[in-house]
Amino acid sequence: MRAVTSLTNQSPADGGYKILKSPSMHTFFASAILLVLLFSIYLPLLTGPSEFNGDDIGYVQQLEGTTSKLYTPLTNLTFIIEKHIWDSNPKGYRLTNIFLMFILALSAWKLSLQFQPMPERNTQNPKNAFFLLAIVCVCVTHPVNVESVASISSRKELLYAIFSILALHTYTSKSFGKYNLALTCAYVAMAQLSKGSAFILPLIFAGYEFIYRQKIEQKNVQYKHLIAITAASWPIFGYQFYIAMQHVVDARQVGQDITIWASTIVRTFYTFISHLLIPTDLSFEYEIAKPTKLITNQELLPMVICLVTLAYIWRLRLYQVCFGALAALIALIPYLNIMPLRHGYPDYIVHYDHYFLLSLSILPILFASIFLSDKLDKLRMIILLAIVGLTVYFAYQSHKITYIWNTREDLYSHTTKIAPNIARGHIFLAETRVEREQYHSAIQPLLKALSLDPIDKYALHLLGNAYAFTQQYNDAENYYSRAIMIDQTNISLLQNYASTLIMLKKYSLARKVINDLLAQSPENTEALYNLRLLNNLDN
């Protein structure tokens, strides 16, 4: 009878409460919330008109690009597999990106749970779990993340961030053993194969060892672990760096004036902080002027404030806060224009919104140590309401931005409205219209682009094409000739120029252009045809 009595003391409600408190149920609810949130933001990518944008055409649709295949082989492998599934349907690739973003968000939440203030670390207090989920939701819905999902070619950033967070999650788990170390190294290697930026991961792990383990847990630094992680990353990076020097890095600018180099880093960091704190008027393409002298104005403030704040936090012995902040800052290092990149214009700084992704995924570690402290316990509800409100605002802004990624016309039209002084936006818009044979509508954005950059050879070439196809041959000749003065090796440009000269009956000049073309490309069929045409006209 006593045994029966002891069994009946537990009510069904108690059992239900234990289920709700279980970590598996927390994960289930967190997954459901994140899925609903992400699909509510990115649904336009799956329901509206859709086409490949920007680098998607070369890197995804055509699987071209030497650096893509050699520099990010794991990322490229996903595109090869998906090409057999989705073929040329951009919506399928974007659906994959949405799910990858979900995996990243869930992994970031799991990681943040491991950085709750002592002694709650590695436990799942329901209040803390959902408070941290709210923080992750803010980071996930930040408008700068839209590019990481909507731009299919940004897959490399998603994979790099996912494997980086998984590596941190495995390495910082409570029950660490040889298996965890091996898995951590595997994740680090996969992050490195996804994107070369993963070379900074050993630095983040070193920060964890020297700050968190040594200062908070009072344990010895595991140098063998750091060596293993570095060995999993840097040999791959060495090969990637060699490829980058051949195809991506502008070697001519390496070793430039140290004041210009330092000012470039400062301006890049200032741009990051500006877009992070004021995520409005995002335009996908940014032409940020490269400094020509040492920066001494307000652009220097964010970097100074960050360094002073880190030093002050260290002095207060808030080591967990220090580690979270330092890890997020280290994640930005590859994108500070430390090395001059060839794919940017020489006089401009390279910057893209998807560069924020890993830093935003690490920030919950910082916020966990701040907002879950006992000192802010009485303000917890107010903070939570503010976080929820910010999440709603970010989700709304991100949803609006998502629409512009459906088509190239939408994307580049948006860019020209938000940033009318960026020549590339107008050129990309005109290029889209020329490809669709909308030649008349391509003329105006090209004229605008040339008013901003009069010697852009591609804009001159495109404008010549637009005028030629609208039978305005005199204008076409003018812009073709200006383009050839800058670039005399462009075969397509020489072909179009020669054809236009024939239409204008300037046969002697056309013959000279054709001969120049054949000197570079003796078997060019169009040039040979035009030469025969000129010979017939002479007869």
GULO-741847 format. One record per residue (C-alpha): x, y, z; residue in one letter. Coordinates in nm, 2 decimals. Last residue first. Layout:
GULO-741847
PT      x      y      z rest
PT      X      Y      Z    A
...
end
This chain:
GULO-741847
PT      x      y      z rest
PT   3.50   4.55 -10.54    N
PT   3.57   4.76 -10.23    D
PT   3.23   4.65 -10.09    L
PT   3.32   4.29 -10.15    N
PT   3.65   4.34  -9.96    N
PT   3.47   4.51  -9.67    L
PT   3.23   4.22  -9.64    L
PT   3.52   3.97  -9.65    R
PT   3.68   4.17  -9.36    L
PT   3.35   4.17  -9.17    N
PT   3.33   3.79  -9.21    Y
PT   3.69   3.75  -9.09    L
PT   3.62   3.97  -8.79    A
PT   3.31   3.76  -8.70    E
PT   3.50   3.44  -8.74    T
PT   3.79   3.53  -8.51    N
PT   4.06   3.29  -8.62    E
PT   4.35   3.54  -8.61    P
PT   4.26   3.67  -8.26    S
PT   4.50   3.94  -8.14    Q
PT   4.63   4.04  -8.49    A
PT   4.28   3.97  -8.61    L
PT   4.14   4.25  -8.39    L
PT   4.40   4.50  -8.50    D
PT   4.32   4.41  -8.86    N
PT   3.95   4.46  -8.79    I
PT   4.01   4.80  -8.64    V
PT   4.21   4.91  -8.94    K
PT   3.95   4.78  -9.18    R
PT   3.68   4.97  -8.99    A
PT   3.88   5.29  -9.02    L
PT   3.91   5.24  -9.40    S
PT   3.54   5.15  -9.43    Y
PT   3.38   5.44  -9.25    K
PT   3.04   5.36  -9.41    K
PT   2.85   5.44  -9.08    L
PT   2.72   5.08  -9.07    M
PT   3.08   4.96  -9.14    I
PT   3.20   5.18  -8.84    L
PT   2.94   5.02  -8.62    T
PT   3.05   4.67  -8.72    S
PT   3.41   4.76  -8.64    A
PT   3.33   4.90  -8.30    Y
PT   3.12   4.59  -8.21    N
PT   3.41   4.36  -8.30    Q
PT   3.67   4.57  -8.12    L
PT   3.46   4.58  -7.80    L
PT   3.41   4.20  -7.81    S
PT   3.79   4.15  -7.86    I
PT   3.89   4.37  -7.57    N
PT   4.26   4.43  -7.61    T
PT   4.26   4.80  -7.69    Q
PT   4.14   4.91  -7.35    D
PT   4.14   5.28  -7.24    I
PT   4.14   5.44  -7.59    M
PT   3.91   5.16  -7.70    I
PT   3.64   5.27  -7.45    A
PT   3.65   5.62  -7.59    R
PT   3.62   5.49  -7.95    S
PT   3.32   5.27  -7.85    Y
PT   3.16   5.57  -7.68    Y
PT   3.18   5.79  -7.99    N
PT   3.10   5.52  -8.24    E
PT   2.78   5.43  -8.05    A
PT   2.67   5.80  -8.05    D
PT   2.72   5.81  -8.43    N
PT   2.55   5.47  -8.47    Y
PT   2.22   5.55  -8.30    Q
PT   2.06   5.23  -8.44    Q
PT   1.90   5.14  -8.11    T
PT   2.13   4.83  -8.10    F
PT   2.43   5.05  -8.16    A
PT   2.33   5.30  -7.89    Y
PT   2.29   5.03  -7.62    A
PT   2.62   4.86  -7.74    N
PT   2.81   5.19  -7.72    G
PT   2.66   5.24  -7.37    L
PT   2.78   4.89  -7.27    L
PT   3.14   4.96  -7.39    H
PT   3.16   5.30  -7.22    L
PT   3.02   5.15  -6.89    A
PT   3.28   4.87  -6.92    Y
PT   3.56   5.12  -6.98    K
PT   3.49   5.33  -6.67    D
PT   3.67   5.65  -6.77    I
PT   3.39   5.91  -6.70    P
PT   3.32   5.77  -6.34    D
PT   3.03   5.96  -6.18    L
PT   2.90   6.12  -6.51    S
PT   2.97   5.78  -6.67    L
PT   2.74   5.60  -6.43    A
PT   2.46   5.85  -6.50    K
PT   2.50   5.81  -6.87    L
PT   2.49   5.43  -6.82    L
PT   2.17   5.46  -6.61    P
PT   2.01   5.66  -6.90    Q
PT   2.11   5.43  -7.18    I
PT   1.98   5.11  -7.04    A
PT   1.61   5.20  -7.09    S
PT   1.66   5.23  -7.47    H
PT   1.84   4.90  -7.49    Y
PT   1.59   4.67  -7.32    Q
PT   1.74   4.37  -7.50    E
PT   1.71   4.16  -7.18    R
PT   2.09   4.14  -7.15    E
PT   2.10   4.52  -7.21    V
PT   1.85   4.57  -6.93    R
PT   2.06   4.37  -6.68    T
PT   2.38   4.55  -6.79    E
PT   2.20   4.88  -6.73    A
PT   2.12   4.79  -6.38    L
PT   2.47   4.66  -6.31    F
PT   2.62   4.99  -6.45    I
PT   2.39   5.21  -6.24    H
PT   2.48   5.02  -5.92    G
PT   2.85   5.03  -6.02    R
PT   2.86   5.41  -6.04    A
PT   2.77   5.46  -5.68    I
PT   2.64   5.82  -5.63    N
PT   2.28   5.72  -5.64    P
PT   2.31   5.50  -5.32    A
PT   1.96   5.43  -5.20    I
PT   1.79   5.48  -5.54    K
PT   2.06   5.33  -5.75    T
PT   2.09   5.03  -5.52    T
PT   1.71   4.97  -5.52    H
PT   1.71   4.97  -5.90    S
PT   2.00   4.72  -5.88    Y
PT   1.81   4.47  -5.67    L
PT   1.47   4.51  -5.84    D
PT   1.62   4.47  -6.19    E
PT   1.84   4.18  -6.07    R
PT   1.53   4.00  -5.95    T
PT   1.40   3.86  -5.62    N
PT   1.66   4.03  -5.40    W
PT   1.46   4.36  -5.36    I
PT   1.18   4.17  -5.18    Y
PT   1.42   4.06  -4.89    T
PT   1.48   4.42  -4.79    I
PT   1.12   4.46  -4.67    K
PT   1.14   4.14  -4.47    H
PT   1.46   4.25  -4.32    S
PT   1.30   4.58  -4.20    Q
PT   1.01   4.39  -4.05    Y
PT   1.23   4.13  -3.88    A
PT   1.45   4.41  -3.74    F
PT   1.15   4.59  -3.59    Y
PT   1.00   4.28  -3.44    V
PT   1.34   4.18  -3.30    T
PT   1.39   4.52  -3.15    L
PT   1.06   4.50  -2.97    G
PT   1.14   4.15  -2.84    V
PT   1.48   4.28  -2.71    I
PT   1.31   4.58  -2.54    A
PT   1.06   4.35  -2.38    L
PT   1.34   4.12  -2.26    L
PT   1.53   4.42  -2.12    I
PT   1.23   4.54  -1.92    I
PT   1.17   4.18  -1.79    M
PT   1.53   4.14  -1.68    R
PT   1.56   4.48  -1.51    L
PT   1.54   4.32  -1.16    K
PT   1.80   4.06  -1.25    D
PT   2.05   4.31  -1.39    L
PT   2.30   4.29  -1.11    K
PT   2.26   3.91  -1.09    D
PT   2.42   3.87  -1.44    S
PT   2.20   3.72  -1.72    L
PT   2.21   4.04  -1.93    F
PT   2.59   4.08  -1.94    I
PT   2.73   3.72  -1.97    S
PT   2.46   3.61  -2.20    A
PT   2.50   3.93  -2.41    F
PT   2.86   3.85  -2.49    L
PT   2.80   3.49  -2.58    I
PT   2.49   3.61  -2.78    P
PT   2.74   3.82  -2.99    L
PT   2.90   3.51  -3.15    I
PT   2.64   3.47  -3.42    S
PT   2.65   3.84  -3.50    L
PT   3.03   3.82  -3.54    S
PT   2.99   3.52  -3.77    L
PT   2.74   3.69  -4.00    L
PT   2.88   4.04  -4.02    F
PT   3.08   3.99  -4.35    Y
PT   2.74   3.93  -4.52    H
PT   2.69   4.30  -4.55    D
PT   2.97   4.36  -4.80    Y
PT   3.27   4.59  -4.80    H
PT   3.57   4.64  -5.02    V
PT   3.73   4.99  -4.98    I
PT   3.76   5.21  -5.29    Y
PT   4.03   5.38  -5.49    D
PT   4.16   5.06  -5.65    P
PT   3.81   4.93  -5.74    Y
PT   3.74   4.61  -5.56    G
PT   3.80   4.26  -5.71    H
PT   4.17   4.29  -5.66    R
PT   4.17   4.29  -5.28    L
PT   4.42   4.49  -5.08    P
PT   4.51   4.29  -4.76    M
PT   4.42   4.43  -4.43    I
PT   4.09   4.53  -4.58    N
PT   3.91   4.49  -4.24    L
PT   3.72   4.18  -4.35    Y
PT   3.95   3.90  -4.23    P
PT   3.96   4.07  -3.88    I
PT   3.58   4.08  -3.82    L
PT   3.57   3.75  -3.64    A
PT   3.83   3.88  -3.40    I
PT   3.59   4.15  -3.29    L
PT   3.31   3.90  -3.20    A
PT   3.57   3.68  -3.01    A
PT   3.70   3.99  -2.82    L
PT   3.35   4.10  -2.71    A
PT   3.26   3.75  -2.59    G
PT   3.60   3.70  -2.42    F
PT   3.58   4.04  -2.24    C
PT   3.23   3.97  -2.12    V
PT   3.35   3.64  -1.98    Q
PT   3.65   3.80  -1.82    Y
PT   3.48   4.07  -1.63    L
PT   3.79   4.13  -1.43    R
PT   3.72   4.50  -1.38    L
PT   4.05   4.57  -1.54    R
PT   3.96   4.35  -1.83    W
PT   3.64   4.54  -1.88    I
PT   3.83   4.86  -1.88    Y
PT   4.08   4.74  -2.14    A
PT   3.80   4.61  -2.36    L
PT   3.62   4.95  -2.33    T
PT   3.93   5.14  -2.42    V
PT   3.98   4.92  -2.73    L
PT   3.62   4.95  -2.84    C
PT   3.60   5.32  -2.78    I
PT   3.92   5.38  -2.98    V
PT   3.79   5.17  -3.27    M
PT   3.46   5.35  -3.27    P
PT   3.62   5.69  -3.24    L
PT   3.86   5.69  -3.53    L
PT   3.59   5.77  -3.78    E
PT   3.52   6.09  -3.58    Q
PT   3.84   6.26  -3.72    N
PT   4.21   6.18  -3.73    T
PT   4.24   5.95  -4.03    I
PT   4.59   5.95  -4.19    L
PT   4.58   6.05  -4.55    K
PT   4.44   5.93  -4.89    T
PT   4.17   5.71  -4.73    P
PT   3.99   5.47  -4.96    K
PT   3.64   5.59  -5.06    A
PT   3.36   5.36  -4.97    I
PT   3.18   5.23  -5.28    E
PT   2.92   5.00  -5.14    Y
PT   2.70   4.76  -5.33    E
PT   2.43   4.57  -5.14    F
PT   2.24   4.90  -5.07    S
PT   2.15   4.91  -4.71    L
PT   1.95   5.23  -4.64    D
PT   1.90   5.15  -4.28    T
PT   2.10   4.92  -4.04    P
PT   2.21   5.20  -3.80    I
PT   2.41   5.03  -3.52    L
PT   2.55   4.74  -3.73    L
PT   2.59   4.95  -4.04    H
PT   2.78   5.22  -3.86    S
PT   2.99   4.98  -3.66    I
PT   3.10   4.80  -3.98    F
PT   3.17   5.12  -4.17    T
PT   3.39   5.25  -3.88    Y
PT   3.58   4.93  -3.89    F
PT   3.65   4.98  -4.26    T
PT   3.75   5.34  -4.20    R
PT   4.00   5.23  -3.93    V
PT   4.14   4.95  -4.15    I
PT   4.19   5.19  -4.44    T
PT   4.35   5.44  -4.20    S
PT   4.61   5.18  -4.10    A
PT   4.70   5.11  -4.46    W
PT   4.71   5.47  -4.56    I
PT   4.94   5.55  -4.26    T
PT   5.16   5.24  -4.35    I
PT   5.21   5.36  -4.71    D
PT   5.16   5.05  -4.93    Q
PT   5.33   4.72  -4.86    G
PT   5.09   4.52  -5.08    V
PT   4.93   4.75  -5.34    Q
PT   5.09   4.58  -5.64    R
PT   5.00   4.24  -5.50    A
PT   4.63   4.30  -5.56    D
PT   4.49   4.00  -5.38    V
PT   4.22   3.79  -5.55    V
PT   4.37   3.56  -5.82    H
PT   4.73   3.47  -5.76    Q
PT   4.77   3.60  -5.41    M
PT   4.43   3.44  -5.32    A
PT   4.55   3.10  -5.45    I
PT   4.86   3.11  -5.23    Y
PT   4.64   3.22  -4.94    F
PT   4.41   2.93  -5.00    Q
PT   4.71   2.69  -4.98    Y
PT   4.82   2.85  -4.66    G
PT   4.47   2.85  -4.53    F
PT   4.45   2.47  -4.57    I
PT   4.78   2.44  -4.37    P
PT   4.63   2.69  -4.12    W
PT   4.31   2.52  -4.02    S
PT   4.34   2.17  -3.88    A
PT   4.70   2.23  -3.76    A
PT   4.58   2.54  -3.57    T
PT   4.31   2.33  -3.40    I
PT   4.57   2.07  -3.30    A
PT   4.82   2.33  -3.18    I
PT   4.54   2.49  -2.97    L
PT   4.45   2.16  -2.82    H
PT   4.81   2.08  -2.73    K
PT   4.84   2.43  -2.57    Y
PT   4.56   2.34  -2.32    Q
PT   4.58   2.64  -2.09    V
PT   4.57   2.53  -1.73    N
PT   4.25   2.57  -1.54    K
PT   4.12   2.85  -1.31    Q
PT   3.77   2.83  -1.46    E
PT   3.74   3.20  -1.49    I
PT   4.09   3.33  -1.56    K
PT   4.26   3.03  -1.73    Q
PT   3.96   2.87  -1.90    R
PT   3.79   3.19  -2.01    Y
PT   4.07   3.43  -2.09    I
PT   4.37   3.23  -2.20    F
PT   4.18   2.93  -2.33    E
PT   3.89   3.11  -2.49    Y
PT   4.11   3.37  -2.64    G
PT   4.32   3.09  -2.79    A
PT   4.01   2.94  -2.93    F
PT   3.92   3.27  -3.10    I
PT   4.28   3.30  -3.24    L
PT   4.26   2.94  -3.37    P
PT   3.94   3.05  -3.55    L
PT   4.10   3.34  -3.74    I
PT   4.20   3.12  -4.03    F
PT   3.83   3.07  -4.10    A
PT   3.83   3.36  -4.34    S
PT   3.94   3.12  -4.62    G
PT   3.59   3.01  -4.67    K
PT   3.41   2.67  -4.68    S
PT   3.73   2.46  -4.67    L
PT   3.83   2.66  -4.36    Q
PT   3.49   2.59  -4.19    A
PT   3.53   2.22  -4.28    M
PT   3.87   2.22  -4.12    A
PT   3.74   2.39  -3.80    V
PT   3.45   2.14  -3.78    Y
PT   3.70   1.85  -3.81    A
PT   3.93   2.00  -3.55    C
PT   3.63   2.04  -3.31    T
PT   3.53   1.68  -3.38    L
PT   3.87   1.55  -3.30    A
PT   3.88   1.76  -2.98    L
PT   3.54   1.65  -2.88    N
PT   3.64   1.28  -2.93    Y
PT   3.95   1.33  -2.72    K
PT   3.74   1.46  -2.43    G
PT   3.53   1.75  -2.31    F
PT   3.22   1.69  -2.10    S
PT   3.12   2.04  -2.02    K
PT   3.11   2.16  -2.38    S
PT   3.35   2.45  -2.49    T
PT   3.51   2.26  -2.77    Y
PT   3.19   2.12  -2.92    T
PT   3.01   2.46  -2.92    H
PT   3.31   2.64  -3.05    L
PT   3.34   2.40  -3.34    A
PT   2.97   2.41  -3.41    L
PT   2.99   2.80  -3.42    I
PT   3.27   2.78  -3.67    S
PT   3.10   2.51  -3.88    F
PT   2.79   2.73  -3.90    I
PT   2.97   3.06  -3.97    A
PT   3.18   2.91  -4.25    Y
PT   2.88   2.74  -4.40    L
PT   2.68   3.06  -4.40    L
PT   2.97   3.27  -4.54    E
PT   3.03   3.03  -4.82    K
PT   2.66   3.03  -4.91    R
PT   2.71   3.40  -5.00    S
PT   2.68   3.30  -5.37    S
PT   2.31   3.25  -5.31    I
PT   2.26   3.61  -5.22    S
PT   1.92   3.61  -5.04    A
PT   2.06   3.43  -4.73    V
PT   2.38   3.61  -4.65    S
PT   2.24   3.93  -4.80    E
PT   1.96   3.94  -4.55    V
PT   2.20   3.92  -4.26    N
PT   2.26   4.30  -4.26    V
PT   1.90   4.34  -4.17    P
PT   1.94   4.20  -3.81    H
PT   1.69   3.91  -3.78    T
PT   1.95   3.66  -3.66    V
PT   2.11   3.88  -3.40    C
PT   1.77   3.99  -3.25    V
PT   1.65   3.62  -3.26    C
PT   1.97   3.51  -3.08    V
PT   1.89   3.76  -2.80    I
PT   1.53   3.62  -2.77    A
PT   1.67   3.27  -2.75    L
PT   1.90   3.38  -2.47    L
PT   1.59   3.49  -2.27    F
PT   1.42   3.16  -2.37    F
PT   1.70   2.95  -2.22    A
PT   1.76   3.18  -1.92    N
PT   1.40   3.15  -1.81    K
PT   1.38   2.78  -1.87    P
PT   1.71   2.71  -1.69    N
PT   1.90   2.48  -1.92    Q
PT   2.23   2.39  -1.76    T
PT   2.58   2.39  -1.91    N
PT   2.66   2.71  -1.72    R
PT   2.43   2.79  -1.43    E
PT   2.71   2.82  -1.17    P
PT   2.84   3.05  -1.32    M
PT   2.71   3.30  -1.57    P
PT   2.56   3.15  -1.88    Q
PT   2.82   3.08  -2.15    F
PT   2.71   2.72  -2.24    Q
PT   2.36   2.84  -2.32    L
PT   2.51   3.08  -2.57    S
PT   2.64   2.79  -2.78    L
PT   2.30   2.63  -2.80    K
PT   2.15   2.96  -2.92    W
PT   2.43   3.00  -3.18    A
PT   2.37   2.65  -3.30    S
PT   2.00   2.72  -3.34    L
PT   2.07   3.03  -3.53    A
PT   2.32   2.86  -3.76    L
PT   2.09   2.57  -3.83    I
PT   1.81   2.82  -3.92    F
PT   2.05   3.01  -4.15    M
PT   2.13   2.69  -4.32    L
PT   1.76   2.62  -4.36    F
PT   1.71   2.96  -4.52    I
PT   2.02   2.90  -4.75    N
PT   1.87   2.57  -4.87    T
PT   1.55   2.75  -4.96    L
PT   1.76   3.01  -5.14    R
PT   1.92   2.74  -5.36    Y
PT   1.57   2.59  -5.44    G
PT   1.43   2.94  -5.52    K
PT   1.71   3.00  -5.77    P
PT   1.57   2.73  -6.01    N
PT   1.84   2.65  -6.27    S
PT   1.89   2.28  -6.18    D
PT   1.73   2.24  -5.84    W
PT   1.85   1.89  -5.75    I
PT   2.14   1.82  -5.98    H
PT   2.26   2.18  -5.94    K
PT   2.22   2.13  -5.57    E
PT   2.51   1.87  -5.56    I
PT   2.74   2.10  -5.76    I
PT   2.64   2.40  -5.54    F
PT   2.72   2.21  -5.22    T
PT   3.06   2.10  -5.37    L
PT   3.14   2.47  -5.43    N
PT   3.10   2.55  -5.07    T
PT   3.33   2.26  -4.98    L
PT   3.59   2.36  -5.24    P
PT   3.62   2.73  -5.12    T
PT   3.95   2.86  -5.26    Y
PT   4.01   2.61  -5.54    L
PT   3.66   2.59  -5.70    K
PT   3.56   2.95  -5.62    S
PT   3.90   3.09  -5.71    T
PT   3.88   2.94  -6.06    T
PT   3.53   3.09  -6.12    G
PT   3.26   2.90  -6.30    E
PT   2.98   2.68  -6.17    L
PT   2.75   2.83  -6.44    Q
PT   2.44   2.89  -6.22    Q
PT   2.63   2.90  -5.89    V
PT   2.96   3.09  -5.91    Y
PT   2.91   3.27  -6.23    G
PT   2.54   3.36  -6.22    I
PT   2.52   3.39  -5.84    D
PT   2.79   3.66  -5.84    D
PT   2.53   3.93  -5.87    G
PT   2.18   3.79  -5.89    N
PT   2.02   3.46  -6.00    F
PT   1.65   3.49  -6.07    E
PT   1.32   3.48  -5.88    S
PT   0.97   3.61  -5.91    P
PT   0.77   3.58  -5.58    G
PT   0.70   3.29  -5.35    T
PT   1.03   3.15  -5.23    L
PT   1.24   3.46  -5.19    L
PT   0.93   3.65  -5.06    P
PT   0.91   3.40  -4.77    L
PT   1.24   3.52  -4.63    Y
PT   1.12   3.71  -4.32    I
PT   0.83   3.49  -4.22    S
PT   1.04   3.19  -4.30    F
PT   1.31   3.30  -4.06    L
PT   1.07   3.37  -3.77    L
PT   0.86   3.06  -3.81    V
PT   1.18   2.84  -3.82    L
PT   1.33   3.02  -3.52    L
PT   1.02   2.98  -3.31    I
PT   0.98   2.62  -3.40    A
PT   1.35   2.54  -3.33    S
PT   1.34   2.72  -2.99    A
PT   1.02   2.53  -2.90    F
PT   1.18   2.19  -2.99    F
PT   1.51   2.28  -2.82    T
PT   1.34   2.38  -2.50    H
PT   1.14   2.05  -2.52    M
PT   1.47   1.85  -2.55    S
PT   1.62   2.04  -2.26    P
PT   1.34   1.93  -2.03    S
PT   1.15   2.19  -1.83    K
PT   0.83   2.14  -2.03    L
PT   0.85   1.77  -1.97    I
PT   0.90   1.83  -1.60    K
PT   0.59   2.05  -1.59    Y
PT   0.39   1.78  -1.76    G
PT   0.49   1.53  -1.50    G
PT   0.39   1.77  -1.22    D
PT   0.06   1.83  -1.39    A
PT  -0.02   1.46  -1.40    P
PT   0.01   1.45  -1.02    S
PT   0.29   1.28  -0.83    Q
PT   0.18   1.15  -0.49    N
PT   0.02   0.85  -0.66    T
PT   0.34   0.65  -0.68    L
PT   0.42   0.69  -0.32    S
PT   0.08   0.58  -0.21    T
PT   0.11   0.26  -0.43    V
PT   0.44   0.18  -0.26    A
PT   0.28   0.24   0.08    R
PT   0.00   0.00   0.00    M
end
